[in-house]
C-alpha cells in the first residue's frame, strides 16, 4: 500500500492497482475533492459559455450553423433546433389521416411505453400479459461514501 498522499488531480497518472489499495477514508477524501473540482469546472464553463454567447451569438435569431471571424479565429455558432409536438393535436391529425384511408405510420412514429410504477401496481394477470415485452437492464451503479455516525459508548 502506498504511503504517498494522492490528490484528485493525480488520479489519471496513478496506476489502477495502486488506487485499488487505497483506504476508504482516502477514497472518500478523493471523491469529495474531485466533486469540488467538477463543481468549480462547471461554474467556470458556465461563465465562459455565457461570455461566448454574449459576444458571438447575440442577434442570431434562427437555427443552424453561423460563422463569425474574430482576428485569427474562426468562430462557429451552432444554434440547435428543438422541436416539440402537441400530443393532442398529433392525435387529431392521426385520426384525420386514418379517416382519409391513409396509414399514419407513413407520417408519424409511435412509441409505446409503460410506466414502471403503474406496471408494478397492475394485477398479476395483466403484468403476466406484458412480461414478454419487458426488458430490465442494470444501470451504472452510483456509490456514495459517508462517514458513519459513531455510537455512544
TORNUMAR-556142 format. One record per residue: residue in one letter; x, y negated, z of N, C-alpha, C, O, CB in turn. Coordinates in steps of 0.05 Angstrom, whole numbers, plus 32768, in hexadecimal, padded with zeros to 4 digits. Atoms other than C-alpha are relative to their C-alpha. Glycine has a CB too. Layout:
AXYZXYZXYZXYZXYZ;...
//
This chain:
X80118017800080008000800080127FE7800080287FE7800B7FED80008018;X7FF08019800280187FBA7FF17FFE7FEF80197FE97FEF80267FF77FF07FE7;X800180137FEA802A7F88802680007FE47FF67FFE7FD18005801880048013;X8001801B800C802B7F4E7FF57FE47FF580017FD080048000800B80017FE3;X801A800D80017FF37F1C7FF77FF97FFD7FE280087FF37FD280017FE4800E;X800A8003801C7FCA7F1F7FB77FEA7FEB80007FD87FEB80107FF5801C7FF6;X8015801480037FA27EE47FA07FEF80087FE87FF780187FD7800D7FE37FFB;X80137FF980167F667EE87F70800D7FFA7FE5800980097FD27FE67FF08003;X7FF3800780197F907EC67F3A801580157FF8801D80167FE1800C7FE48001;X7FEB7FEC80057FC37EFF7F407FF3801A7FF58001802C7FEB801080068019;X800D7FE780067F8F7F357F318006800B7FE4800B80237FE17FE27FFD8003;X7FFB7FF5801B7F997F3A7EE5801C800D7FFD8020801E7FEC7FFD7FEB7FEC;X7FE47FF680027FE47F487EF0800680168014801C8020801580137FEA8003;X7FFB7FEC7FEC7FDB7F7A7F297FF6801B7FF67FE0801D7FEC7FF17FF8801B;X80077FE580097FDB7FC47F187FE7800A800E7FE480078026801780148003;X80187FF57FF37F977FE67F248006801280187FF78012802B7FF0800F7FEB;X7FF97FED7FE97FB8801B7F5080067FF080197FFF7FF9802F801880127FF8;X7FFA80107FE87FD17FE47F7E7FE67FF3800B7FE27FF2802380147FEA7FF9;X8019800C7FF87F8D7FC27F7F7FEE8014800F7FE0800E80227FF17FF47FE8;X80117FEB7FF47F6B80047F8F80078006801D7FF78011802C800280197FEF;X7FF77FFA7FE57F9480097FCF7FFC7FE9801480027FEC802B801D80087FFF;X800380177FEE7F827FC57FEB7FEC800680167FD8801380107FF87FE77FF0;X80147FFD7FEB7F5E7FC4802E7FE77FEF7FFA7FE97FDB7FEC800C7FF8801C;X8019800D80067F167FAF802D7FFF7FE380087FF37FD37FFA7FE9800F800F;X8000801C7FF87F237F6E8052800E7FEF7FEB80057FD87FE6800E7FFC801B;X7FF3800F80167F537F59801A7FEE7FFF7FE87FEC7FEA7FDA801B800D7FF9;X8013800080177F207F6E7FE57FEA7FEB80057FE37FDC7FF27FF4801C7FFC;X801480147FF97EEC7F448009800A7FE47FFC7FFC7FD37FF07FF78004801E;X7FF4801A80047F1A7F09800A80047FF97FE37FFF7FE27FDA801B7FFE800F;X7FFB8005801D7F2C7F117FC07FE67FFB7FF17FE47FEA7FE0800E80187FF4;X801B8005800D7EE27F167FAC7FF77FE380067FEE7FD57FF47FEB8014800B;X8009801B7FF97ED37ED67FD380117FEB7FF080067FD77FE780037FFB801E;X7FEF8013800E7F0F7EB37FB37FF97FFF7FE27FF77FE97FD7801D80088004;X80067FFF801C7EFD7ECA7F6D7FE47FF27FFB7FE17FE47FE77FFF801D7FF6;X801A800D80037EB47EB47F7780027FE280027FF47FD47FF47FEC800B8014;X7FFC801D7FFE7ECC7E6F7F8D800C7FF57FE780047FE07FDD80127FFA8019;X7FF4800980197EF77E6A7F4F7FEB80007FEA7FEA7FED7FDA801880137FF7;X80157FFF80147EBC7E7F7F247FED7FE980037FE57FDC7FEF7FF0801B8002;X801280177FFB7E8F7E4A7F44800E7FE67FF680017FD57FE97FF87FFD801D;X7FF1801880097EC57E157F3980027FFF7FE27FFF7FE97FD6801C7FFF800D;X7FFE7FFF801D7ECF7E2B7EF17FE67FF97FF37FE57FEB7FDF800A801C7FF7;X801A8006800C7E857E297EE37FF97FE380037FEE7FD77FF07FEA8011800F;X8004801D7FFC7E817DE37F0080107FF07FEC80067FDD7FDF80077FF7801D;X7FEF800F80127EBC7DCB7ED77FF780037FE37FF67FF07FD4801E800A8002;X800A7FFC801B7EA17DEB7E977FE67FF07FFB7FE37FE57FE67FFB801E7FFB;X8019801080037E5D7DCA7EA380067FE37FFC7FFA7FD67FEB7FEF80048019;X7FF8801C80047E7E7D867EAA800B7FFC7FE580047FE97FD780157FF88016;X7FF38003801A7EA97D907E6C7FEC80037FE97FED7FF47FD5801680147FFD;X80147FFC80157E6E7DAA7E427FEE7FE77FFF7FE57FDF7FE97FEF80198006;X800F801980007E477D6C7E58800E7FEA7FF180027FDB7FE27FFA7FF7801C;X7FF08014800E7E7F7D3F7E40800080057FE27FFB7FF27FD3801E8000800A;X80007FFA801D7E837D637DFD7FE57FFB7FF47FE47FF17FDD8008801E7FFC;X801B8004800A7E387D617DF47FFA7FE27FFC7FEF7FDA7FE87FEB800D8012;X8005801C80027E347D177E0280117FF37FEA80087FE17FDC80067FF2801B;X7FEE800C80137E707D087DD67FF980087FE37FF97FF87FD1801C80088006;X80027FF6801B7E617D347D9A7FE480087FF77FDF80097FDF801280177FFC;X801B7FF780087E187D4B7D9B7FEB7FEB80037FD47FEF7FFB7FF980188011;X801380167FFD7DF77D097DAB7FF57FF97FE580047FF57FD2800C7FE7800E;X800D800880197DC57CF77D757FFA80177FED7FED80127FD980127FEC7FF2;X80077FE980117DC07D3D7D577FE5800980087FE08010801F801580178002;X801B7FF97FFA7D777D4D7D517FF680187FF27FDE801E7FF37FEE7FE97FFA;X80087FE8800E7D767D8C7D2780128017800680298013800E7FFE7FFB7FE2;X7FF07FE87FFA7D8E7DD37D2F801480057FEA80127FFA7FD47FEE80188004;X7FEC7FF880147DC97DF27D0B801C7FF7800980207FEF80207FF97FF37FE5;X7FE580077FFA7E137DE47D0880067FE57FF480017FE07FDD801480167FF4;X7FF9801B80087E2B7D9D7D05801E7FFC8005802A800880177FF07FEB8010;X7FE380037FFE7E727D857CFB80077FE280057FFB7FD07FFA800E80097FE7;X7FF6801A7FFA7E977D497D17801F80027FFF802A801780027FF77FF6801D;X7FE380017FFF7EDF7D347D1280087FEB80157FFD7FD58016800D7FF87FE3;X7FF580127FEC7F067D147D4B801E80027FFF802A801580097FF48007801D;X7FE3800080037F4D7D037D3A800880197FEF7FFE801D7FD9800F8001801B;X7FF77FE8800E7F707D447D267FEE801880067FF5802E7FFD801C80078009;X80117FEA7FF87F377D6F7D427FE680007FF07FDA7FEC7FEB7FFA7FFF801E;X801A7FFB800D7EFC7D8C7D1C7FED800B80167FF480208022800380137FE7;X80127FF87FEB7EC17D937D4B7FE7800C7FF27FDB7FFF7FE17FF87FE88012;X80187FF4800A7E897DC47D3B7FEB800180177FF1800A802D8005801E7FF6;X801580007FEC7E487DBA7D617FEA80127FF67FDD800C7FE17FF57FE28005;X80147FED80087E187DF47D5D7FE77FFC80127FE97FFF802A800A801E8003;X801980057FF27DD07DE37D717FEE80187FFA7FE380197FE47FF37FE57FF9;X80107FE880067DAB7E267D787FE37FF97FFD7FD87FE68008800480148015;X801D800280037D637E2F7D647FF4801480137FF9802C80117FF780057FE2;X800E7FEF7FED7D3A7E4B7D9D7FE27FFF7FF97FD57FEB7FFE80057FF7801E;X801C7FFE80097CF67E627D837FF1801080147FFA8026801D7FFE800C7FE4;X80127FF07FEF7CBD7E797DAF7FE480007FF27FDE7FEE7FE37FFD7FF4801D;X801A7FFD800D7C787E917D997FEB800280157FEE80108029800080197FEE;X80187FFF7FEE7C357E867DBB7FF3801C7FFB7FEA80227FE67FEC7FE97FF9;X800A7FE580027C1E7ECD7DC97FE380027FF87FDB80147FE98005800F801A;X801C7FFF80077BD47EBE7DC57FFB7FF97FE37FEC80057FD57FF07FEC8012;X80038008801C7BDB7E9A7D82800A80167FEE7FFF801B7FD980107FE67FFB;X7FF67FEA80107C057ED47D687FEB80177FFF7FE780227FE9801A800B800C;X80157FEB7FFF7BCF7F057D7E7FE97FFA7FED7FDF800B7FDF7FF48003801C;X8016800880137B9A7EDD7D57800A80037FE37FFA800B7FD27FF87FE38006;X7FF57FFD801B7BC77EDB7D1A8001801D7FF77FFB80237FE0801C7FF37FFE;X7FFF7FE380067BD17F267D1D7FE4800B7FFA7FE1801A7FE7800D80108018;X801C7FF780067B867F327D217FF67FF57FE57FE880047FD77FED7FF68017;X8008800B801A7B7C7F047CE5800D80117FEA7FFF80177FD680087FE27FFE;X7FF27FF080157BB07F2B7CBD7FF3801C7FFE7FEF80267FE8801E80048008;X800E7FE780017B8D7F6C7CD17FE67FFD7FF17FDE800F7FE17FFB800B801C;X801A8006800D7B4B7F4D7CBA80037FFE7FE17FF180037FD27FF47FE7800B;X7FFA8003801C7B6B7F407C768007801C7FF4800A801E7FDB80167FED7FFB;X7FF87FE6800A7B7C7F8A7C71801E80047FFD802780177FF17FF380067FE6;X7FE37FFE80017BC67F7D7C78800B800D80197FFD8010802D800D7FE37FFD;X7FF37FF37FE97BF77FA07CA680117FEB800F80247FE08004801380177FF7;X7FF180157FF17C0F7F6F7CDD801D80078004802E7FF580087FF37FFC801A;X7FE47FF87FFC7C4F7F987CE480127FF67FE9802A7FF57FEC8002801F8001;X7FF1800C80167C647F7A7CA1800A7FE48008801C7FD97FFC7FEF7FFF7FE7;X7FFB801C7FF97C667F367CC4800A7FFB801C801A7FE880217FE87FF07FFC;X7FF980047FE47C707F3E7D0F800B801A800B8004803080037FE87FF68010;X7FF57FE97FF17C977F6C7D3D7FF18002801A7FEB7FEE8027801E7FFE8005;X800D7FFC7FE67C747F8A7D79801180118011801B802680097FE4800E7FFB;X7FF07FF17FED7C9A7FA17DB67FEE800680177FE37FF5802480197FEF8009;X80107FF77FE97C757FCA7DE98012800480188028800F80157FF0801A7FF9;X7FF07FFD7FE77C8E7FC87E307FEE800580177FD67FFF801680127FE78005;X80107FFA7FE87C777FDF7E74800F7FF4801880277FF9801B7FFC801F8003;X7FF5800A7FE77C827FBB7EB58007801780137FF6802880187FED7FEC800E;X7FF87FEA7FEE7CA97FE97EE47FF07FFF80197FE980158024801E7FFE8007;X801180027FE87C817FCF7F1F7FE5800C7FFB7FDA801B800C7FFD7FE28009;X801A7FF580067C407FE07EFD8002801E7FFC7FF1802E80057FF47FF37FE7;X7FFC7FE380057C5B80247EE68000800F801A7FF38024801C801B80047FF0;X7FFE7FF27FE77C6C80377F2D7FE58001800F7FE08013801F80147FF28012;X801A80017FF27C2580247F447FEB80117FF17FD580157FFC7FF77FE38002;X80147FF0800F7C02804E7F0E7FFA801B800E800B8025801D800A80057FE4;X80057FE57FF77BDF808F7F20801280147FF2801A800E7FDB7FE280077FFC;X7FED7FEC800C7C0A80CD7F137FF880097FE4800A800B7FD4800180178013;X80067FF7801C7BE380E47ED580087FEB7FEB80107FF27FD57FE280077FFE;X7FF8801580137BEF80A17EB3801E7FFE7FFE80297FFC7FE87FF47FE4800A;X7FE2800080017C3980A07EC7800A80177FF0801C80147FE0800B8001801D;X7FF77FE8800E7C4080E77EAD7FFC7FFC7FE2800C80067FD27FF080198009;X80058005801C7C2280D07E6A80167FEF7FF4801E7FF37FDD7FE57FF37FFD;X7FEC8012800A7C5580997E63801D8009800480307FFE7FF87FFC7FE5800D;X7FE57FF77FF97C9180BE7E80801280077FE8802980007FE97FFE80188012;X7FEE7FFA80177CAB80D97E3D800A7FE87FF1801F7FE97FE47FF180127FEC;X7FF78018800E7CB180927E2380127FEF8011801D7FDA80087FE77FEF7FF8;X7FF080107FED7CD880797E60801C800B80028021802380057FF28001801C;X7FE47FF97FFC7D2480787E64800A7FEE801680067FD5801580107FFD7FE5;X7FF480107FEB7D4880617EA2801F80017FFD802A80177FFD7FF7800A801D;X7FE3800180027D90804A7E9B800B7FF180197FFE7FDE802380097FF17FE6;X7FF4800C7FE87DBD80387ED5800E7FE67FF8801D7FE67FE580148013800E;X7FF3801A80057DD37FEF7ED7801B7FFF800D80238012801B7FEF7FE9800A;X7FE580037FF47E177FD57EEC7FFC7FFB801E7FED7FE98026800F7FE87FF2;X800380057FE37E1F7FDA7F38800A7FE58008801D7FDA7FFE800F8016800F;X7FF8801A7FF47E237F9A7F5F80098007801D7FF98012802C7FE97FEA7FFF;X7FF57FF97FE57E4F7FA17F9D80067FE6800F80157FD58004801980127FFD;X7FFB80177FEF7E507F6E7FD4800E800A801A8007801E80247FE67FF08007;X7FF27FF97FE77E7F7F6F80107FFB7FEB80147FFE7FD3800F801F80047FFB;X800680137FEA7E6C7F4F8051800C800C801A800B8024801E7FE27FFA8003;X7FF67FF77FE67E8C7F5280957FE9800980117FD67FFA801580107FE8800E;X80167FF67FEF7E617F7D80C27FFF7FF2801A80147FEA80258003801F8004;X8003800D7FE67E457F5F8101800B801480158006802C80137FE37FF98006;X7FF57FEF7FEB7E6A7F7A813E7FEB800380167FDE7FF1801F801A7FF4800C;X80127FFA7FEA7E417F9C8173800C7FF7801B80247FF9801F7FF8801E8001;X7FF780097FE57E457F8181BA8009801980107FFB802E800F7FEA7FF08010;X7FF57FE87FF17E6E7FAF81E87FF28003801A7FF880168029801D7FFC8006;
//
